[in-house]
């Protein structure tokens, strides 16, 4: 599975380094720490080996459900009050 962003690819590289014993796990933070604990070395290698050239810096956020829901509920409220 290829990485979806440069940050994910870099976190996988850091986690892979710790998994191999090249760096200590205490140096890891955030996502890389979780990746080192939950993923196999092969999974980390696959993520870390993704070419970075065409990846976005970070994954773009999708619209939140709450903003879509609130606009719908507002329309319902106005029709009920009539």
N, C-alpha and C positions, 0 to 999 in steps of 0.2 A: 504494500500500500504506500503510495507516494505521499510525501508531506503536502499539506494544503497551503502552507505559508513559510516564509523564511524563518520566522520565530519558532515555528514547530520543528523545522529542520534543524535549527541550531540547538534547541532544547534536547532533541533526540541525540545529537552528537555529544552533548555534555553528559547525558544519561548513559550513553554507550561507553564513554570514557570511564565513568565511575563503575559501570558494570564489569568492565575488563580489569579494573584495579589500577588504571593509569592515573586517576585522580581520586580523592577521597569523597565519599558520599556526603560528608558534612559540608563540603563546598557547594553542593547543589541547593537550588532554591526553587520554589514554586513548581511549575509544570515538569521541569527536568527531574526533580526529586520524585514526583509521583510516577513518572515514566520509568525511572530506574527500578522502582519497587514493583510495578505492575506489568511490565512488558518483558518479553524474552530478548535475548541478545540479537536474534535474527530479526525480530520486529523492529528493534531500534536501528539495526544496520540498514534495513529497507528504508526507514524514514530519513535517516541521516544521509543516505547516499542519493537522495533526490537532488537533481540539479537545481540550483537556486536562481538561475538566470531569468526564468519566466514566472517565478512565484511572486505573489504580492507580499509586501512587508508584513502585513497581518491580514487575517481573514476578515472580510467586510461583514459587518453586523446586519442581520436581517431585521426588518421592522418588528418591534416588540408586540406581543399579543395584547398587552394592556392598552396600547394606543389604538389598536384596531377595535377592540372590544368597547372601549369607552365611547368612540364615535358612533358605534352602532347603538349602544344603549341610550345615547343622547337622542337619537332619532326616534327610538321607541317611546321615550318619555314625552317628547313633544306631541306625538300622535295620541297618546293616552290622555293628555290634558285637554284635548279638544272636545 
